[in-house]
Amino acid sequence: MATGLLVMAGLQGIAGLGKGYAQSNQIAAQEAAGVYKNTLSIARTRMMNEYRDRAYRRKVDRVRQQMTENFKAANASWQTEQARLQEQFLGFSDQRQTLLKQLMAAEGYAAATESYGRSADRAIALATAAQFGNSEARLALTEQSALRQHTRNMGKIGGQAYQADMQAYGTVIEGPIPEMAQTAYQGSGFNHGLNMALSIGGGILAGAKAGAQMDAAYSE
């Protein structure tokens, strides 16, 4: 019966060995499929991240160009405003020259006719001087108002340029977030050998147990 026990154990061991190989091959095939899937996922993710990086860099370049255009537009507006103010003050200067000519003409006439001694002529001269002073004061106020308006216009142009830059910059303030590849769990070669060894060992133990049962039955 000892020989039958060994034969049975051997047969069960062979069966366990075949089962272990089958399971090992199945696991190997599954892991090969998992490796292929992981490799494909990693490659696809890397390509997508590279595409996003290139797209982001192109967007940054467009924003830089937009900011350059914003500066050019603001600079043109500043120059236009400066030219407008200069023309306005040239007009003020012409007005002031006209007032001075009127005053000098009035004073020259009075001096030429030697009419300062009479009360009426003195009154006329004083009225002319007062009118000049009043006109000069109004002109000075107009100049101050023009300067204040110029300051507001320049500030408005600067504010519009800043807002346009911030809107452009806001589109690239955050870069693309890299995508992580989705990978499946993989076993190891050690697990393959362990599974095979367990299958073979289990077959041998089952054979030994069956042989022992048969030996006990024939011994009775």
KADA-V699954 format. One record per pair of residues at least 12 apart in sequence whose C-alpha atoms are under 10 Angstrom apart, sorted by the first residue. I is the first residue (numbers start at 1). J is the second residue. Records with the same first field share a line. If there is no record, write none. Layout:
I = J ; J
This chain:
1 = 211 ; 212 ; 214 ; 215 ; 216 ; 218 ; 219
2 = 211 ; 212 ; 215
3 = 211 ; 215
4 = 207 ; 208 ; 210 ; 211 ; 212 ; 214 ; 215
5 = 207 ; 208 ; 209 ; 210 ; 211 ; 212 ; 213 ; 214 ; 215
6 = 204 ; 207 ; 208 ; 211 ; 212
7 = 207 ; 208 ; 211
8 = 203 ; 204 ; 206 ; 207 ; 208 ; 209 ; 210 ; 211 ; 212 ; 214
9 = 201 ; 203 ; 204 ; 205 ; 206 ; 207 ; 208 ; 209 ; 210 ; 211 ; 212
10 = 203 ; 204 ; 205 ; 207 ; 208
11 = 203 ; 204 ; 206 ; 207 ; 208
12 = 200 ; 201 ; 202 ; 203 ; 204 ; 205 ; 206 ; 207 ; 208 ; 210
13 = 199 ; 200 ; 201 ; 202 ; 203 ; 204 ; 205 ; 206 ; 207 ; 208
14 = 199 ; 200 ; 203 ; 204
15 = 199 ; 200 ; 202 ; 203 ; 204 ; 207
16 = 196 ; 197 ; 198 ; 199 ; 200 ; 201 ; 202 ; 203 ; 204 ; 205 ; 206 ; 207
17 = 196 ; 197 ; 198 ; 199 ; 200 ; 201 ; 202 ; 203 ; 204
18 = 196 ; 199 ; 200 ; 203
19 = 195 ; 196 ; 199 ; 200 ; 203
20 = 192 ; 193 ; 194 ; 195 ; 196 ; 197 ; 198 ; 199 ; 200 ; 201 ; 202 ; 203
21 = 192 ; 193 ; 195 ; 196 ; 197 ; 199 ; 200
22 = 196
23 = 192 ; 195 ; 196 ; 199
24 = 189 ; 191 ; 192 ; 193 ; 194 ; 195 ; 196 ; 199
25 = 192 ; 196
26 = 192
27 = 186 ; 187 ; 188 ; 189 ; 191 ; 192 ; 195
28 = 186 ; 187 ; 188 ; 189 ; 192
30 = 186 ; 187
31 = 184 ; 185 ; 186 ; 187 ; 188 ; 189
32 = 186
33 = 184 ; 186
34 = 183 ; 184 ; 185 ; 186 ; 187
35 = 183 ; 184 ; 185 ; 186
37 = 182 ; 183 ; 184
38 = 181 ; 182 ; 183 ; 184 ; 185 ; 186
39 = 181 ; 182 ; 183
40 = 181 ; 182 ; 183
41 = 180 ; 181 ; 182 ; 183 ; 184
42 = 179 ; 180 ; 181 ; 182 ; 183
43 = 181
44 = 181
45 = 178 ; 179 ; 180 ; 181 ; 182
46 = 178 ; 179 ; 180 ; 181
48 = 178 ; 179
49 = 176 ; 177 ; 178 ; 179 ; 180
50 = 178
52 = 175 ; 176 ; 177 ; 178 ; 179
53 = 175 ; 176 ; 177 ; 178
55 = 176
56 = 171 ; 172 ; 174 ; 175 ; 176
57 = 172 ; 175
59 = 168 ; 171 ; 172
60 = 168 ; 169 ; 171 ; 172 ; 173 ; 175
62 = 168
63 = 165 ; 167 ; 168 ; 169 ; 170 ; 171 ; 172
64 = 165 ; 168 ; 169
65 = 168
66 = 164 ; 165 ; 168 ; 169
67 = 161 ; 162 ; 164 ; 165 ; 166 ; 167 ; 168 ; 169
68 = 165
69 = 161 ; 165
70 = 160 ; 161 ; 162 ; 163 ; 164 ; 165 ; 168
71 = 158 ; 161 ; 162 ; 164 ; 165
72 = 161
73 = 157 ; 161
74 = 154 ; 157 ; 158 ; 159 ; 160 ; 161 ; 162
75 = 157 ; 158 ; 161
76 = 157
77 = 153 ; 154 ; 157 ; 158
78 = 150 ; 153 ; 154 ; 155 ; 157 ; 158
79 = 154
81 = 150 ; 151 ; 153 ; 154 ; 157
82 = 150 ; 153 ; 154
84 = 150
85 = 143 ; 146 ; 147 ; 149 ; 150
88 = 143 ; 146 ; 147
89 = 142 ; 143 ; 146 ; 147
92 = 139 ; 140 ; 142 ; 143
93 = 139
95 = 135 ; 136 ; 139
96 = 132 ; 135 ; 136 ; 139 ; 140
99 = 131 ; 132 ; 133 ; 135 ; 136
100 = 129 ; 132 ; 136
102 = 128 ; 129 ; 132
103 = 125 ; 128 ; 129 ; 130 ; 131 ; 132 ; 133
104 = 128 ; 129
106 = 124 ; 125 ; 128 ; 129
107 = 124 ; 125 ; 126 ; 128 ; 129
109 = 125
110 = 122 ; 124 ; 125
